[in-house]
Amino acid sequence: MNKELNEKEKLNKEEQSNNKKASVESQQTHVHEFLASTKLAEEGDDRHNHRFAGVTSEVIPKGNSHIHVLMTNTDFLDHHHEVAIETGPAIRVSDDKHVHFVKGTTTLDDGHVHQLEFATLIQKPLV
């Protein structure tokens, strides 16, 4: 009888532990909005840039900080570009607020790429 109770207690504790792990793993973190323009590309009459906007992934722990991934398309002129890049680590702007710096390159489309450099917006701006 004691052996059966011990086994049930053990299974119950394991189940509680698994529920706590699942709860932590499924807990949402935060995201950042972003809106930016690419740098100019091409020459002459073809010289142009693109705009893009979106929302980052949730937190990805990295070192003593975290990063986010962003994936979006630029606006469409006679072509568009894809943007898929990781942000830099969090940059504190107050005790409980931060942004992320982003620097990279769009995909090659219409024979060219665009450089991009911007900061995300602050997470949870109204809180």
Protein Blocks (a to p, Z undefined) as FASTA:
>chain_A
ZZmmmmmmmmmmmmmmmmmmmmmmmpccbddddddddddedehjllccdddddddddddd
ehjbdcdddddddddfkbccdddddddddddfbfkbccdddddddddeehiacddddddd
dehklZZ
